[in-house]
Each structure stands twice: as structure tokens, then as C-alpha cells.
Amino acid sequence: MAGAIGGTHFRDAAMYVAALIFRGKIGGLVNIIGPVTDDSFVGCPRRFGTVIAHDSQGFLSGLGTGRGLVLQVSTLILSRFVMSSI
């Protein structure tokens, strides 16, 4: 369920925290490092689409930084939907 819209795992939680604390660029970087590391350890070839999807998730999550709680949660939900759609 980790790839579904409703599923979130530890890497996503770490990315959300990094994005909300350090803004979108760092959130995007954190969310790229995780899948590339996973693919390297498992032996799967890295796909360019995966990098774009996870980077967009991290960047969009950071757009809620410094805003109200409702907007922060909305950007997190939107980022998860966008990442799952790509």
C-alpha cells in the first residue's frame, strides 16, 4: 500500500517533516535520495519518472511551510496525490 494515495511510510514521513521545516527544495532532495537508495540496495534500475514523481512530492509539500495548519495538510495531501498520479 506504500504506493497508493492513502499509504504513507517512514520515508514519506521524513520527507514531509524535512519539507515543512526546510521548504520544498530540501524536501524534494530528501525524497529523491530515498528512492535512489532503495533502488540501489534492491538492485532495481532507477527510473527517471520515479525521480520526477518523488521530487514533485517533496517540492509541493514544502509549499505549505509557514502557512496555517489547514494549508499545510492540504499541500501534503495534494503532493501525495500528484506523486501517485505521475
Stockholm file with secondary structure:
# STOCKHOLM 1.0

chainA/1-86         MAGAIGGTHFRDAAMYVAALIFRGKIGGLVNIIGPVTDDSFVGCPRRFGTVIAHDSQGFLSGLGTGRGLVLQVSTLILSRFVMSSI
#=GR chainA/1-86 SS CTTSTTCCCHHHHHHHHHHHHHCHHHHHHHHHHHHHHHHHHHTCCCCHHHHHHHHHHHHHHHTTTTSCHHHHHHHHHHHHHHHHHC
#=GC SS_cons        CTTSTTCCCHHHHHHHHHHHHHCHHHHHHHHHHHHHHHHHHHTCCCCHHHHHHHHHHHHHHHTTTTSCHHHHHHHHHHHHHHHHHC
//
